[in-house]
Amino acid sequence: MIEMGKKYQTRGGRAVRILCVDMRGQYPVSGAVSSSPDNEFVSEWTADGINICNAWGTHNDLVPVPTKHGGWCLVDTDAPSYATREEAERAFTTGVYAVWNPCDDRYQIVHVTWED
């Protein structure tokens, strides 16, 4: 359900300002879609964010704006890589990375960013 106060964009990446979520009818969500830095147009969506013009494809449907995160990680440059997150977690919980020696050249502290 689309909610007031949350940030949304089109699936195609255009910024959207939600104007209301309680209009009567099949398309209760109304919002201003950014078409350029100085211009917007109004569009409508279902309560689940499906665009009124879905015949044009799903690029105008609403999706939440991804939240960006960042942090610092200790990376063992000699460590193997893993095909899946589960494999990496299984390897990490064995205890081999429990001790870090800051004088050991194979370790690097790196900044990482991700979105969800």
C-alpha positions as CSV (number, residue, x, y, z in Angstrom):
1,M,0.0,0.0,0.0
2,I,1.3,3.4,-0.9
3,E,1.4,5.7,2.1
4,M,1.7,9.5,2.6
5,G,5.0,10.5,4.1
6,K,7.1,7.8,2.5
7,K,9.4,8.4,-0.4
8,Y,8.6,6.8,-3.8
9,Q,9.9,7.0,-7.4
10,T,8.8,5.4,-10.6
11,R,10.3,2.1,-11.5
12,G,12.0,4.0,-14.3
13,G,13.7,6.3,-11.6
14,R,11.7,9.5,-11.8
15,A,11.1,11.3,-8.5
16,V,7.4,11.3,-7.3
17,R,5.8,13.5,-4.7
18,I,2.7,11.8,-3.4
19,L,-0.2,14.3,-3.2
20,C,-2.9,12.1,-1.9
21,V,-3.8,8.4,-1.3
22,D,-7.5,8.6,-0.7
23,M,-9.2,9.6,-4.0
24,R,-12.3,7.7,-4.8
25,G,-12.2,5.1,-7.6
26,Q,-9.8,2.6,-8.9
27,Y,-6.8,5.0,-8.8
28,P,-6.7,6.5,-5.3
29,V,-3.1,7.6,-5.4
30,S,-2.2,10.9,-7.0
31,G,1.3,12.3,-7.3
32,A,3.6,14.8,-9.1
33,V,6.1,13.1,-11.3
34,S,9.4,14.9,-12.1
35,S,9.8,15.1,-15.9
36,S,12.8,17.6,-15.7
37,P,14.5,19.7,-13.0
38,D,11.9,22.4,-13.5
39,N,8.8,20.5,-14.5
40,E,6.3,17.9,-13.1
41,F,3.1,16.3,-14.3
42,V,0.4,14.7,-12.3
43,S,-0.3,10.9,-12.5
44,E,-2.4,8.4,-10.7
45,W,-1.9,4.9,-9.3
46,T,-3.7,2.1,-7.6
47,A,-3.3,1.6,-3.9
48,D,-0.5,-0.8,-4.7
49,G,1.3,1.6,-7.0
50,I,0.2,0.4,-10.4
51,N,0.2,3.3,-12.9
52,I,-3.0,4.3,-14.6
53,C,-1.2,4.0,-18.0
54,N,0.0,0.5,-17.4
55,A,-0.4,-0.2,-21.2
56,W,2.9,1.6,-21.5
57,G,4.7,-0.9,-19.3
58,T,5.6,-1.0,-15.7
59,H,8.3,1.8,-15.8
60,N,5.7,4.2,-14.4
61,D,4.7,2.1,-11.4
62,L,5.6,3.3,-7.9
63,V,8.5,1.7,-6.0
64,P,10.0,2.9,-2.7
65,V,13.1,5.0,-3.0
66,P,16.0,2.8,-2.0
67,T,17.6,3.5,1.4
68,K,21.4,4.1,1.0
69,H,23.7,2.7,3.7
70,G,27.4,2.8,4.3
71,G,30.0,1.5,6.7
72,W,33.5,0.3,7.1
73,C,34.5,-3.3,6.7
74,L,37.6,-5.3,7.4
75,V,38.5,-7.3,4.3
76,D,41.0,-10.2,4.2
77,T,42.5,-9.9,0.7
78,D,43.6,-13.5,0.9
79,A,40.1,-14.8,1.7
80,P,38.2,-16.7,-0.9
81,S,35.1,-15.3,-2.5
82,Y,31.7,-17.2,-2.3
83,A,29.0,-17.7,-4.9
84,T,26.2,-17.1,-2.3
85,R,25.6,-15.1,0.8
86,E,24.8,-18.4,2.7
87,E,28.2,-19.9,1.8
88,A,30.0,-16.7,3.0
89,E,28.0,-16.7,6.3
90,R,28.8,-20.4,6.8
91,A,32.5,-19.7,6.3
92,F,32.5,-16.6,8.5
93,T,30.9,-18.4,11.4
94,T,33.7,-20.9,11.6
95,G,35.8,-18.5,13.7
96,V,38.8,-18.0,11.3
97,Y,38.2,-14.2,11.2
98,A,37.8,-13.8,14.9
99,V,41.3,-12.2,15.4
100,W,42.6,-9.2,13.4
101,N,46.2,-8.1,13.5
102,P,46.4,-4.5,12.2
103,C,50.0,-5.1,11.2
104,D,49.1,-7.9,8.8
105,D,49.2,-6.5,5.2
106,R,46.6,-8.9,3.9
107,Y,43.8,-7.0,5.8
108,Q,42.3,-3.9,4.4
109,I,39.7,-1.5,5.9
110,V,37.4,-0.4,3.2
111,H,34.3,1.8,3.0
112,V,31.3,0.0,1.4
113,T,27.9,1.3,0.4
114,W,24.7,-0.5,-0.5
115,E,21.0,0.0,-1.0
116,D,17.9,-1.9,0.0
